[in-house]
Amino acid sequence: MNKLITESRVYRLIGLTPILGSAPASRAIRTQYIASKAPTDELRTEEESAPFDLDEKGLTVFNRNKQDQLCVMGYQFKGFLKGALTALKAQCKIASVKGKIDNLVFVEPRYIPLMKDGQPIREEDEILERPLRAQTMQGERVTLAASELVEDPWEITIEMTLIPNNGTAKSEALTWDAIEAALDYGAFHGLGQWRNADYGKFMWEQVEE
């Protein structure tokens, strides 16, 4: 039997702009969302053990690990990679991006602590409120949204494992060059809530093990 071949690299992301929490603070809203999107036993267990439950329907927060540190989730970072490589499709020429990221890229740890000055962050710097406008059948409606905010320069350190793969007639292979191009995209469109307003942007560096 052939042994599975993988390669791992460690990257440090350094925030260029403040980052906003993305998880709904209300446990009821989180449960409803998880049930509709990915009703797996693993995610249900994670939801049940979530260490916060603020009854604020319009508030989004950072996930916390067991040490009560503010975290970015590994699946959130994989979502960033999917969005970045989709935006860079003309340059990277990778088809079926979502499937390739899901099946070929693995991110550790699951809870990625936010750091500042070498120390884990345990409290947000502020709550950012902003208006949300939407066109409805009754006309324009305006509501308030609020998110936990951590000022830059925040840091997260991620270990990524890539399973080598081949390109096809319709797609280039998913390579470290493509992943690093996606990381470059983080300086323009980052992580977390309200990315279109320049929150969550970052630069990156590879960390030698």
LOMAR-259058 format. One line per 5 residues: their letters; for each residue x, y, z of N, C-alpha, C, O, CB. Coordinates in steps of 0.001 Angstrom, whole numbers. Glycine has a CB too. Layout:
# LOMAR-259058
A	X/Y/Z/X/Y/Z/X/Y/Z/X/Y/Z/X/Y/Z ~ ...
***
This chain:
# LOMAR-259058
MNKLI	845/-1189/0/0/0/0/887/1248/0/1826/1356/789/-959/1/1229 ~ 579/2175/-883/1338/3418/-947/975/4320/218/-191/4422/600/1089/4137/-2275 ~ 1987/4977/780/1758/5910/1884/1284/7242/1337/1816/7735/341/3037/6097/2727 ~ 281/7830/1987/-237/9124/1555/847/10188/1687/1475/10322/2737/-1484/9516/2378 ~ 1058/10935/623/2067/11990/603/1397/13330/874/431/13696/205/2820/12017/-756
TESRV	1906/14047/1844/1405/15389/2140/2579/16308/2407/3696/15852/2655/435/15374/3352 ~ 2321/17599/2354/3323/18598/2729/2640/19649/3589/1520/20063/3289/3990/19248/1467 ~ 3301/20086/4655/2728/21079/5557/3601/22322/5606/4825/22245/5503/2556/20496/6964 ~ 2954/23465/5764/3648/24734/5940/2932/25537/7016/1726/25395/7219/3714/25530/4603 ~ 3689/26374/7698/3130/27231/8747/3211/28671/8285/4251/29131/7812/3879/27039/10103
YRLIG	2086/29386/8430/2022/30787/8016/1556/31644/9187/711/31233/9982/1075/30961/6800 ~ 2114/32822/9271/1653/33823/10241/955/34937/9481/1531/35517/8560/2842/34387/11096 ~ -290/35244/9862/-1049/36337/9271/-1014/37515/10226/-1296/37362/11414/-2513/35911/8964 ~ -673/38679/9721/-512/39880/10540/-1524/40919/10070/-1489/41350/8917/952/40440/10454 ~ -2424/41318/10963/-3513/42206/10588/-3050/43590/10166/-2218/44214/10826/-4467/42332/11721
LTPIL	-3602/44057/9056/-3350/45417/8576/-4471/46373/8966/-4279/47588/9017/-3178/45415/7063 ~ -5647/45806/9241/-6816/46585/9652/-7512/45821/10779/-7253/44631/10958/-7798/46839/8440 ~ -8390/46478/11545/-9118/45753/12594/-9916/44591/12015/-10303/44610/10847/-10056/46703/13347 ~ -10156/43582/12846/-10928/42408/12433/-12181/42317/13295/-12154/42628/14486/-10077/41101/12549 ~ -13284/41885/12676/-14570/41789/13363/-14958/40330/13564/-14670/39477/12725/-15663/42528/12572
GSAPA	-15618/40056/14692/-16135/38722/14942/-17261/38370/13989/-18008/39245/13554/-16613/38606/16369 ~ -17385/37075/13659/-18360/36628/12657/-19440/35706/13193/-20418/35440/12495/-17652/35937/11555 ~ -19288/35204/14432/-20242/34222/14960/-21422/34933/15619/-21202/35831/16432/-19551/33276/15974 ~ -22664/34565/15300/-23811/35158/15989/-23711/34927/17488/-23432/33813/17932/-25126/34578/15450 ~ -23940/35981/18269/-23815/35864/19716/-24922/35008/20314/-24705/34331/21318/-23826/37239/20353
SRAIR	-26107/35029/19708/-27233/34267/20238/-27054/32789/19934/-26858/32407/18780/-28560/34776/19653 ~ -27121/31948/20975/-27005/30503/20768/-28130/29987/19866/-27903/29094/19050/-27028/29764/22121 ~ -29325/30534/20004/-30445/30072/19182/-30175/30325/17706/-30467/29478/16862/-31746/30764/19605 ~ -29611/31503/17393/-29316/31817/15996/-28207/30921/15473/-28285/30436/14345/-28922/33293/15843 ~ -27159/30691/16291/-26069/29812/15868/-26586/28402/15609/-26214/27773/14618/-24956/29783/16929
TQYIA	-27437/27909/16491/-27962/26555/16341/-28778/26434/15066/-28642/25454/14332/-28816/26170/17552 ~ -29626/27422/14795/-30450/27407/13594/-29581/27439/12348/-29853/26733/11377/-31423/28588/13594 ~ -28519/28271/12374/-27628/28380/11218/-26892/27063/10976/-26835/26582/9844/-26617/29523/11423 ~ -26336/26485/12026/-25587/25237/11882/-26495/24124/11374/-26090/23333/10522/-24947/24832/13221 ~ -27716/24059/11889/-28645/23017/11469/-28981/23146/9986/-29171/22138/9305/-29923/23077/12305
SKAPT	-29055/24368/9484/-29436/24570/8084/-28267/24377/7128/-28467/23996/5975/-30014/25955/7901 ~ -27037/24639/7600/-25881/24605/6705/-25089/23310/6782/-24681/22770/5753/-24975/25751/7012 ~ -24871/22814/7977/-24009/21645/8124/-24403/20863/9370/-23694/20919/10375/-22524/22063/8195 ~ -25508/20142/9330/-26016/19482/10536/-25256/18197/10861/-25820/17105/10800/-27494/19171/10371 ~ -23980/18331/11207/-23189/17167/11567/-23079/17072/13081/-23220/18067/13791/-21793/17231/10921
DELRT	-22825/15863/13561/-22675/15668/15005/-21530/16493/15546/-21602/17015/16659/-22452/14196/15332 ~ -20449/16616/14743/-19279/17363/15204/-19622/18821/15440/-19248/19385/16468/-18139/17252/14196 ~ -20332/19443/14500/-20673/20848/14658/-21721/21039/15752/-21698/22046/16459/-21179/21421/13337 ~ -22640/20083/15899/-23605/20196/16994/-22889/20151/18341/-23231/20904/19252/-24658/19071/16909 ~ -21894/19269/18470/-21128/19184/19715/-20394/20489/19962/-20347/20979/21090/-20132/18008/19671
EEESA	-19818/21052/18904/-19109/22323/19037/-20065/23424/19480/-19712/24259/20313/-18431/22708/17709 ~ -21261/23427/18931/-22245/24437/19300/-22643/24307/20762/-22754/25305/21474/-23476/24328/18411 ~ -22857/23078/21204/-23280/22861/22585/-22212/23290/23582/-22521/23670/24712/-23625/21401/22801 ~ -20922/23226/23144/-19840/23570/24056/-19358/25006/23872/-18382/25413/24502/-18686/22617/23864 ~ -20027/25775/23019/-19604/27160/22806/-19633/27921/24124/-20642/27894/24828/-20507/27855/21762
PFDLD	-18522/28612/24476/-18412/29200/25814/-19032/30583/25953/-18662/31333/26857/-16982/29279/26199 ~ -19957/30933/25087/-20595/32235/25228/-22036/32123/24754/-22360/31298/23898/-19829/33329/24429 ~ -22882/32946/25310/-24274/32988/24880/-24846/34344/25243/-25524/34495/26259/-25104/31840/25525 ~ -24567/35321/24410/-25096/36660/24619/-26385/36774/23829/-26401/36513/22626/-24069/37759/24195 ~ -27439/37152/24475/-28739/37205/23812/-28883/38516/23049/-29706/39369/23384/-29883/37047/24836
EKGLT	-28049/38650/22005/-28045/39860/21185/-28214/39431/19737/-27267/38940/19123/-26725/40694/21385 ~ -29404/39610/19184/-29669/39113/17841/-28807/39787/16783/-28460/39154/15786/-31120/39303/17505 ~ -28451/41057/16976/-27691/41760/15955/-26201/41784/16198/-25479/42493/15496/-28179/43139/15844 ~ -25710/41021/17185/-24296/41063/17549/-23568/39835/17032/-24039/38710/17194/-24134/41170/19064 ~ -22409/40056/16406/-21540/38948/16032/-20265/39043/16862/-19775/40133/17156/-21220/38966/14499
VFNRN	-19738/37878/17233/-18632/37814/18177/-17564/36863/17638/-17772/36171/16642/-19124/37358/19578 ~ -16426/36844/18315/-15395/35861/18024/-15711/34568/18776/-16212/34601/19899/-13989/36399/18410 ~ -15416/33441/18152/-15463/32177/18880/-14386/32192/19959/-13358/32851/19809/-15271/30965/17917 ~ -14624/31469/21039/-13653/31313/22121/-13274/29842/22249/-14109/28958/22057/-14221/31854/23464 ~ -12001/29587/22578/-11588/28220/22875/-11777/27941/24370/-12334/28769/25090/-10109/27987/22453
KQDQL	-11324/26801/24824/-11528/26415/26221/-10753/27309/27185/-11072/27374/28372/-11120/24967/26426 ~ -9736/27997/26673/-8967/28927/27504/-9549/30341/27456/-8933/31284/27952/-7505/28951/27053 ~ -10739/30490/26856/-11434/31773/26749/-10632/32783/25936/-10667/33982/26213/-11718/32337/28136 ~ -9911/32290/24932/-9172/33161/24015/-10004/33401/22763/-10672/32488/22276/-7795/32541/23646 ~ -9970/34619/22240/-10682/34926/21005/-10009/34197/19846/-8782/34169/19746/-10719/36460/20749
CVMGY	-10822/33610/18977/-10279/32750/17925/-10941/32998/16571/-12091/33425/16482/-10443/31294/18313 ~ -10174/32714/15531/-10700/32512/14187/-10793/31001/13987/-9882/30276/14388/-9789/33202/13079 ~ -11860/30518/13385/-12026/29089/13190/-11311/28629/11922/-11212/29368/10943/-13512/28729/13125 ~ -10813/27387/11963/-10132/26848/10795/-11012/26846/9557/-10536/27120/8456/-9657/25454/11078 ~ -12305/26535/9729/-13189/26514/8563/-13445/27917/8020/-13743/28074/6835/-14514/25850/8920
QFKGF	-13332/28948/8876/-13455/30317/8374/-12281/30650/7455/-12449/31305/6427/-13525/31324/9545 ~ -11093/30190/7841/-9929/30452/6999/-10045/29690/5679/-9678/30223/4632/-8631/30061/7733 ~ -10546/28455/5708/-10748/27728/4455/-11767/28445/3587/-11642/28451/2362/-11204/26284/4728 ~ -12781/29055/4211/-13738/29860/3448/-13064/31037/2785/-13394/31385/1651/-14858/30350/4345 ~ -12107/31666/3487/-11346/32748/2869/-10594/32243/1639/-10609/32894/594/-10361/33362/3881
LKGAL	-9932/31077/1754/-9193/30539/617/-10113/30294/-582/-9747/30579/-1723/-8491/29241/1013 ~ -11302/29766/-315/-12245/29520/-1409/-12621/30818/-2111/-12623/30894/-3340/-13505/28826/-883 ~ -12944/31855/-1304/-13325/33126/-1898/-12180/33765/-2658/-12383/34322/-3737/-13819/34068/-834 ~ -10969/33690/-2102/-9819/34319/-2746/-9487/33632/-4064/-9265/34304/-5071/-8604/34289/-1817 ~ -9451/32305/-4072/-9099/31596/-5308/-10206/31704/-6350/-9931/31649/-7549/-8808/30123/-5013
TALKA	-11446/31855/-5913/-12522/32117/-6872/-12325/33484/-7517/-12495/33630/-8727/-13907/32042/-6181 ~ -11966/34485/-6717/-11715/35827/-7253/-10503/35842/-8174/-10440/36644/-9106/-11512/36826/-6114 ~ -9538/34956/-7919/-8296/34925/-8698/-8317/33858/-9794/-7267/33458/-10298/-7114/34681/-7774 ~ -9513/33402/-10157/-9623/32302/-11111/-8942/32610/-12435/-8347/31718/-13041/-11073/31975/-11355 ~ -9016/33855/-12896/-8394/34202/-14177/-6883/34072/-14107/-6241/33791/-15119/-8774/35624/-14590
QCKIA	-6296/34275/-12911/-4849/34177/-12763/-4402/32757/-12426/-3436/32252/-12998/-4372/35134/-11689 ~ -5105/32119/-11499/-4676/30798/-11032/-5213/29652/-11887/-4634/28566/-11925/-5113/30599/-9605 ~ -6329/29911/-12573/-6901/28930/-13501/-7227/27594/-12820/-6987/26521/-13373/-5937/28692/-14655 ~ -7785/27693/-11597/-8176/26495/-10857/-9695/26377/-10885/-10405/27280/-10443/-7647/26540/-9388 ~ -10183/25265/-11405/-11628/25013/-11445/-12043/24227/-10204/-11209/23617/-9536/-12024/24241/-12740
SVKGK	-13344/24248/-9904/-13902/23518/-8754/-13131/23836/-7479/-12711/22941/-6745/-13880/22000/-9015 ~ -12954/25139/-7234/-12134/25591/-6108/-12645/25044/-4784/-11856/24557/-3975/-12100/27111/-6057 ~ -13955/25116/-4547/-14491/24719/-3242/-14190/23259/-2936/-13787/22925/-1823/-15996/24959/-3192 ~ -14383/22405/-3905/-14116/20988/-3693/-12647/20711/-3450/-12295/19874/-2618/-14592/20189/-4874 ~ -11790/21410/-4172/-10351/21192/-3996/-9896/21650/-2611/-9112/20958/-1961/-9556/21936/-5087
IDNLV	-10376/22802/-2151/-9997/23275/-819/-10526/22320/246/-9812/21998/1195/-10530/24707/-573 ~ -11772/21863/99/-12361/20951/1086/-11590/19640/1175/-11391/19109/2268/-13819/20669/739 ~ -11157/19114/29/-10609/17766/-11/-9090/17687/20/-8533/16627/307/-11093/17089/-1218 ~ -8410/18803/-273/-6953/18746/-420/-6197/19624/562/-4990/19453/736/-6576/19137/-1805 ~ -6890/20573/1217/-6233/21492/2156/-6818/21273/3548/-8035/21213/3722/-6411/22987/1707
FVEPR	-5935/21154/4533/-6362/20915/5910/-5671/21928/6816/-4463/22144/6717/-6039/19451/6358 ~ -6456/22548/7700/-5992/23676/8511/-5995/23284/9984/-6968/22719/10484/-6882/24928/8279 ~ -4917/23583/10661/-4798/23377/12098/-4275/24663/12746/-3531/25414/12113/-3859/22171/12413 ~ -4652/24920/13986/-5639/24193/14789/-7052/24558/14373/-7251/25473/13574/-5440/24482/16277 ~ -8026/23854/14908/-9426/24168/14599/-9794/25535/15154/-10406/26346/14459/-10370/23088/15171
YIPLM	-9423/25794/16407/-9577/27115/17002/-8226/27820/16904/-7260/27386/17532/-10074/27024/18497 ~ -8142/28896/16130/-6879/29593/15883/-6868/30858/16734/-7578/31811/16412/-6695/29931/14355 ~ -6077/30897/17817/-6121/32052/18720/-5636/33338/18057/-4646/33341/17325/-5286/31776/19949 ~ -6345/34420/18325/-5881/35747/17935/-4841/36206/18953/-5039/36090/20163/-7073/36765/17842 ~ -3728/36730/18438/-2615/37124/19297/-2289/38608/19060/-2561/39168/17998/-1362/36230/19025
KDGQP	-1700/39212/20085/-1171/40569/19959/6/40696/20926/-98/40352/22104/-2281/41655/20255 ~ 1127/41197/20404/2344/41332/21219/2735/40010/21863/3219/39986/22995/2145/42395/22302 ~ 2524/38909/21144/2918/37601/21631/1986/36977/22643/2274/35894/23154/4241/37693/22214 ~ 869/37630/22949/-64/37136/23952/-1437/36880/23342/-1874/37638/22476/-177/38129/25108 ~ -2125/35825/23777/-3481/35580/23277/-4433/36688/23727/-4301/37229/24825/-3995/34208/23760
IREED	-5384/37013/22870/-6362/38056/23157/-7581/37423/23808/-8131/36452/23289/-6760/38825/21867 ~ -8004/37965/24937/-9149/37417/25670/-10351/38357/25698/-11444/37950/26091/-8739/37092/27083 ~ -10160/39607/25287/-11272/40554/25255/-11196/41383/23986/-10117/41730/23507/-11259/41469/26503 ~ -12372/41688/23455/-12416/42572/22288/-12010/43990/22690/-12089/44353/23863/-13831/42574/21653 ~ -11576/44787/21716/-11207/46176/21997/-12427/47077/22081/-12446/48043/22843/-10259/46695/20931
EILER	-13446/46755/21291/-14685/47537/21329/-15774/46785/20596/-15515/45759/19966/-14483/48941/20707 ~ -16997/47296/20679/-18119/46806/19880/-18391/47839/18795/-18706/48992/19089/-19400/46551/20766 ~ -18267/47419/17541/-18503/48326/16414/-19952/48203/15954/-20408/47109/15620/-17530/48021/15238 ~ -20666/49307/15937/-22038/49330/15435/-22072/50051/14097/-21367/51039/13895/-22993/50014/16448 ~ -22893/49552/13190/-23061/50214/11902/-24459/49918/11373/-25042/48888/11714/-21974/49753/10886
PLRAQ	-25010/50814/10539/-26352/50590/9996/-26311/49626/8818/-25367/49642/8028/-26986/51918/9566 ~ -27322/48801/8704/-27512/47935/7544/-28792/48359/6840/-29852/48451/7458/-27570/46426/7958 ~ -28682/48616/5549/-29847/49045/4769/-30258/47941/3805/-29406/47311/3178/-29545/50354/3996 ~ -31542/47711/3688/-32066/46686/2791/-33353/47179/2169/-34155/47851/2818/-32297/45353/3537 ~ -33546/46835/886/-34779/47150/192/-35774/46016/399/-35480/44867/70/-34521/47391/-1313
TMQGE	-36938/46323/936/-37976/45329/1165/-39240/45726/424/-39288/46787/-199/-38257/45168/2668 ~ -40273/44877/486/-41548/45184/-147/-42175/46432/468/-42986/47102/-172/-42504/43996/-23 ~ -41801/46745/1709/-42330/47919/2402/-41421/49142/2243/-41643/50174/2876/-42519/47607/3881 ~ -40399/49016/1395/-39462/50117/1192/-38138/49851/1886/-37888/48739/2351/-40058/51422/1697 ~ -37290/50867/1956/-35974/50691/2574/-36117/50549/4083/-36833/51316/4727/-35045/51876/2232
RVTLA	-35429/49564/4633/-35388/49357/6066/-33949/49507/6550/-33012/49078/5876/-35961/47969/6442 ~ -33782/50109/7705/-32459/50281/8290/-32447/49629/9664/-33298/49914/10506/-32074/51788/8384 ~ -31470/48746/9883/-31289/48124/11183/-29846/48325/11630/-28977/48648/10820/-31653/46615/11136 ~ -29600/48135/12898/-28241/48238/13432/-27621/46855/13560/-28257/45916/14039/-28243/48952/14799 ~ -26379/46744/13129/-25594/45540/13346/-24409/45909/14220/-23926/47040/14185/-25130/44907/11997
ASELV	-23948/44948/15002/-22821/45209/15902/-21908/43999/15909/-22367/42861/15805/-23310/45537/17342 ~ -20613/44248/16032/-19631/43165/16037/-18519/43466/17027/-18120/44618/17197/-19050/42951/14631 ~ -18019/42416/17680/-16793/42556/18448/-15651/42913/17499/-15559/42380/16394/-16477/41254/19235 ~ -14788/43817/17941/-13687/44301/17108/-12364/44157/17852/-12268/44466/19040/-13917/45773/16697 ~ -11351/43685/17138/-9977/43655/17650/-9128/44530/16736/-9106/44342/15520/-9411/42181/17719
EDPWE	-8436/45480/17335/-7609/46400/16562/-6378/45683/15995/-5903/44702/16566/-7178/47591/17434 ~ -5874/46183/14873/-4616/45702/14328/-3444/46316/15116/-3610/47375/15721/-4509/46046/12813 ~ -2284/45685/15120/-1927/44484/14353/-2162/43202/15145/-1353/42852/16005/-468/44556/13920 ~ -3251/42504/14869/-3495/41186/15423/-2696/40157/14625/-2227/40445/13524/-5012/40849/15409 ~ -2544/38968/15180/-1834/37898/14484/-2547/36566/14700/-3132/36328/15756/-371/37811/14969
ITIEM	-2491/35707/13693/-2863/34304/13857/-1808/33455/13160/-1229/33873/12157/-4296/34015/13281 ~ -1562/32266/13691/-596/31341/13094/-1333/30072/12700/-2040/29472/13509/580/31023/14079 ~ -1160/29672/11449/-1926/28578/10857/-966/27555/10270/2/27911/9599/-2900/29104/9768 ~ -1241/26286/10529/-533/25214/9824/-1458/24648/8757/-2575/24222/9053/-65/24091/10812 ~ -990/24646/7527/-1769/24100/6430/-1079/22868/5876/141/22849/5707/-1972/25149/5326
TLIPN	-1865/21843/5597/-1371/20627/4957/-2034/20504/3593/-3253/20625/3472/-1651/19362/5836 ~ -1219/20262/2564/-1712/20152/1186/-1396/18770/648/-263/18301/749/-1088/21246/278 ~ -2398/18119/75/-2190/16849/-615/-1830/17161/-2066/-2629/17777/-2771/-3466/15929/-526 ~ -646/16753/-2530/-261/17016/-3919/-1306/16481/-4889/-1901/15427/-4662/1105/16391/-4224 ~ -1520/17217/-5967/-2561/16854/-6923/-2143/17262/-8316/-1243/18084/-8489/-3901/17505/-6554
NGTAK	-2789/16695/-9299/-2465/16970/-10694/-3495/17899/-11325/-4665/17908/-10943/-2380/15667/-11485 ~ -3045/18666/-12281/-3964/19465/-13069/-4683/18605/-14096/-4340/17442/-14306/-3225/20603/-13757 ~ -5678/19193/-14723/-6425/18523/-15782/-6481/19446/-16990/-5918/20541/-16977/-7861/18135/-15307 ~ -7157/18997/-18021/-7307/19832/-19216/-8086/21099/-18911/-7943/22101/-19610/-8003/19051/-20329 ~ -8915/21061/-17864/-9763/22205/-17537/-9297/22969/-16303/-9869/24012/-15987/-11173/21743/-17330
SEALT	-8280/22487/-15597/-7892/23132/-14350/-6416/22924/-14058/-5863/21851/-14297/-8732/22604/-13197 ~ -5787/23973/-13535/-4441/23840/-12999/-4511/23097/-11662/-5564/23044/-11028/-3768/25236/-12829 ~ -3385/22529/-11244/-3315/21881/-9938/-3400/22944/-8828/-3052/24106/-9034/-2001/21050/-9809 ~ -3863/22523/-7671/-3854/23387/-6489/-2480/23250/-5842/-2150/22195/-5300/-5012/23008/-5476 ~ -1688/24299/-5896/-308/24269/-5438/-85/25294/-4327/-958/26109/-4028/649/24533/-6607
WDAIE	1107/25233/-3721/1461/26238/-2720/1540/27625/-3343/1230/28617/-2684/2793/25884/-2055 ~ 1953/27707/-4611/1978/29018/-5279/579/29614/-5336/405/30814/-5123/2560/28896/-6706 ~ -429/28776/-5625/-1805/29264/-5680/-2283/29668/-4295/-2945/30695/-4144/-2734/28198/-6272 ~ -1957/28869/-3277/-2360/29205/-1910/-1722/30518/-1475/-2375/31337/-827/-1973/28075/-934 ~ -465/30727/-1820/199/31970/-1429/-317/33160/-2224/-302/34284/-1721/1701/31843/-1612
AALDY	-774/32940/-3454/-1453/34012/-4180/-2741/34392/-3460/-3088/35571/-3383/-1752/33586/-5635 ~ -3459/33386/-2926/-4672/33662/-2150/-4325/34447/-891/-5055/35363/-512/-5397/32349/-1779 ~ -3223/34098/-242/-2801/34851/942/-2462/36301/571/-2762/37220/1334/-1583/34171/1607 ~ -1847/36506/-577/-1587/37874/-1043/-2883/38672/-1168/-2920/39872/-893/-856/37848/-2394 ~ -3945/37984/-1587/-5251/38628/-1766/-5791/39157/-445/-6628/40060/-431/-6251/37646/-2381
GAFHG	-5314/38595/673/-5758/39046/1987/-5407/40492/2285/-6010/41096/3172/-5171/38174/3039 ~ -4453/41061/1573/-4125/42479/1751/-5189/43374/1132/-5218/44577/1389/-2759/42793/1137 ~ -6067/42788/315/-7129/43554/-350/-8514/43191/171/-9407/44037/219/-7076/43325/-1852 ~ -8689/41928/562/-9996/41436/1002/-9736/40377/2054/-9240/39296/1737/-10850/40862/-198 ~ -10069/40678/3319/-9554/39885/4414/-10512/38893/5028/-11308/38258/4336/-9093/40768/5446
LGQWR	-10422/38769/6350/-11172/37796/7138/-12233/38483/7980/-12120/39667/8297/-10231/36990/8032 ~ -13274/37724/8343/-14249/38231/9293/-15380/39017/8657/-15534/39036/7436/-13569/39082/10287 ~ -16170/39666/9504/-17317/40450/9057/-16890/41732/8354/-15805/42262/8596/-18213/40784/10237 ~ -17766/42219/7479/-17644/43525/6820/-16313/43673/6080/-15665/44718/6150/-17787/44644/7848 ~ -15918/42618/5373/-14662/42637/4621/-14686/43669/3504/-13650/44221/3133/-14376/41260/4042
NADYG	-15892/43930/2963/-15979/44913/1879/-15695/46329/2347/-15483/47223/1529/-17343/44861/1243 ~ -15691/46540/3658/-15349/47849/4221/-13905/47861/4741/-13537/48696/5567/-16329/48216/5359 ~ -13100/46922/4243/-11655/46866/4516/-11301/46335/5898/-10166/46511/6341/-11063/48228/4359 ~ -12230/45694/6590/-11880/45059/7859/-11249/43693/7606/-11566/43022/6625/-13126/44918/8761 ~ -10356/43296/8500/-9767/41955/8435/-8664/41770/7420/-8279/40631/7155/-10816/40987/8148
KFMWE	-8130/42843/6833/-7049/42697/5861/-5750/42323/6562/-5538/42681/7720/-6866/43995/5056 ~ -4886/41605/5862/-3661/41130/6493/-2529/40961/5479/-2759/40854/4274/-3920/39812/7206 ~ -1320/40941/5995/-162/40471/5235/260/39138/5860/-272/38749/6900/1030/41533/5250 ~ 1209/38436/5236/1558/37114/5723/3048/36854/5579/3750/37516/4814/766/36050/4982 ~ 3506/35866/6342/4875/35387/6213/4885/33902/6520/4088/33418/7324/5845/36164/7155
QVEE	5794/33183/5874/5942/31769/6183/6844/31629/7396/7860/32314/7515/6512/30985/4971 ~ 6461/30736/8290/7221/30485/9512/8000/29198/9317/7415/28147/9054/6286/30396/10767 ~ 9304/29275/9442/10132/28084/9302/10009/27236/10558/10162/27731/11675/11609/28463/9038 ~ 9729/25950/10360/9568/25048/11508/10923/24679/12084/10998/23927/13056/8799/23774/11102
***
